[in-house]
Amino acid sequence: MKYEYLHPRDELVLTMKRIYQYKMTTTSGGNLSILDENGDMWITPSGVDKGTLTPKDIICVRADGTIDGPHRPSSEYPFHKAIYAARRDLKAIVHAHPMALVAFSIAHQVPETRLFPQAWRSNGTVGFAPYGVPGSEDLGAKIAQKYAEGFDSVILENHGVCCGALTLQKAFQRFETLEMCCKVLIKAHTLDEPTYLTDQQLQLHGKSGSHIDAFEYDPSMMSIREKALRNQLCAFIERGYRQRLLTTTMGTFSARIDEEKFLITPYPLDRHSVLPEDLVMIRKGKAEFGKRASRAVFAHQAIYDAHPKVMAIVNACPINTMAFSVCGRSVDTYTIPESYVFVRKVGLLPFETVYNDFERLTKTLTVDSPAAVLCNNGAMVVADSVLSAFDKLEVLECSAEAVLDAQPIGGHVAMSQEIIDELIDAFDLHPSEPDSGDKTS
Ligand SMILES: [Zn+2]
């Protein structure tokens, strides 16, 4: 679904649904608005259950002050109005009280978004507005002041957060990415002191995947395998989003069609609603004409070139694995048999590897060592099928969560090398013979 084609009533309802479904608001908290080209503000109503909101419930506050709709506008209408008055470039606002952002709000702190590239790119430096009574003109003035200073995302003291943007989609992405950034920071602090990206590292990410030649794609030549893979990838991307393994702006999935071709997620893309025709085919290093491949395309290409047995690759950013990633630590899989059997020993790669060190990347990730933590950049998993790549990613994230959850109760006790050797024999996990085409053999 393309949100830009929706009427504000529908866009507001669908976005609120997403926020509520993913537990980023309660039924009473949070409000969204869109300012249209006539200066009319479409805003969520006051006192209506967020779980059952419909397009008819949305209120329109006209530029002349008249109100259309069956309810009162949100009680926070004054601060929405004040923000739009302070910043003519903003046309949509998301406000809610998601738990991790509230934790920062009540700790009177702002998150450092240089934690991973998307957090920095979507939010930049985050502002902090002093406390004001909810619904008051005073609160509106305090928040608007921070927007006037140039912040796009502002933490509200002992309250919540506000994210503004040119579109509601963009404001939602800021909000979702910032909440995730806070969750990762909170988890990471139970492990170690997180590290933050330098300007140079952020630039490296910004420049990645910038140019790839194109070829004229003819959909009438599509094979059954390609059709099946396009649909399968979409189903797993949607599932990955639902399971919070991917976010709106983070996560790349690809699958090999044959020796010359693979499919990969496009850039940019809302992972919540990917269609088979959105995926980009890469053939002999060239992309389908008119589409832009994910920034990770060259790293995926290098892995497919080096390892003919790899049929699917996923980059993702699940919160617990991310906590290890920002502390520069690998995830211990000597925890339960499932973890070691599916994920084996997890590699640890410097941030730069996926951009400029494909030799190291392809040596670390093989079908026999399928997972790696990328410092400040999530995780990468390879496998012999889309299902297996997804499964390994889930197991990796579960292992990371279990290790973190064991911290407050005394820390985990790793299985001995003897037990691991026994598992290697029992599940026949001895390294496979490289096949004839394996370029690393
Ligand atoms: Zn609020």
Boltz pocket constraint, residues with backbone or C-beta under 6 A from the ligand:
constraints:
  - pocket:
      binder: B
      contacts: [[A, 29], [A, 30], [A, 76], [A, 95], [A, 96], [A, 97], [A, 134], [A, 159], [A, 160]]
      max_distance: 6.0
